[in-house]
Amino acid sequence: MIVKIVYYSMYGHIHTMAQAMAEGVAQIQGARVDMRRVPETLSEDVLEKMGATQAQEKMKQVQVCTVD
């Protein structure tokens, strides 16, 4: 069983929740987690002004989802 966790997180709060969900799924025998984040639509300038740049950097390891 593959559990897909798709989320958007600007400041990292939802990212933390998604990681907790992934940890829970990982405890189920035979289950596999596939985490994806929704593409960011705001520019780097806007993210910096909103104070979200640092949180965005922490999430870069999670692959961005695509239509495919």
N, C-alpha and C positions, 0 to 999 in steps of 0.2 A: 504494500500500500504506500502510495506517495501522497503526502499532504503538502499542498502548495499554500504558502503563506505570502500573500501579496499585500503590501502596505505602502502608505505614504507617511513620512515623518519629517517635519521641518526642523524641530528642535531636539529630536532624539527620543521623546517620550514613547511614541508608538513603536519605534525601533526596539526599545527595551522590552515592551510588551510582546512584540513579535518574537524576540529571542527567548523569552520565557515560554511562549507557546511551543517553540521549536524544541526546547529542552524537555517539555512534557511529552511531546510526540516521540522524541528519541527514546523514551523509556518504554514504549510499546514495541514488543517483539515483532519484527518484520516491517516496521514502519520506517519510512525515509522522509526527510523534510527537504523541500525545495523552496527556499526563500527568494523572493523577488521584491524589488521596490519599484514604485511607480515613478516614471521619469519626472524630473524637476522641470517646472515650466518657468520659474523665476530666474532672472539673470544673476550672475555672480555679484554684481553691484547691489542689487536689491537684497540678496541674501546677507551680504556683509552689513548693510544698513540695518537689517532686522536682527542682527546678532546670531545668525544661524550658520555661519560659515564653518565654525569648529564642529558642530554636530554633523553637518553634511560630510565633512572629511571622515568622520568615524564610520559613516555608513557606506563609504565608497567600495568596501569589499563585497557588499551585497550586489549581485547582478541586477541591472535594470531590466524590467520585463518588456517584452515586445509583443506585437500581435501574433507573431509566429509561435 
